[in-house]
Amino acid sequence: MIPVFKMPMGKGEVAILTTAVGGAMSNTTNKNLTDVYTDTWPDGITVDVNLEDFTRVWLTCLCCELEELEGEMEFIISDASKEVH
């Protein structure tokens, strides 16, 4: 398992503990955003990726070891977030 992953959020980024995620859902006002619920943020945080992309990263981190992904991991999240919260 990869213990931590980062997501774009507002004008910066957020690091999320892989095992702390309890659930995620599409943001109700913008389907390009995802509301993520964790042990750390039980009221949720909004990250600047759609639910499909968030789920892909999260499940990859849960199921794979970093060594397995070396040289093969394609970054699906751009570093430049254009969303404003």
Secondary structure, DSSP 8 states (H G I E B T S, - for coil): ---EEEEEETTEEEEEEGGGEEEEEE-SS-TTSEEEEESS-TT-EEESS-HHHHHHHHHHHHH--HHHHTTT----S-S------
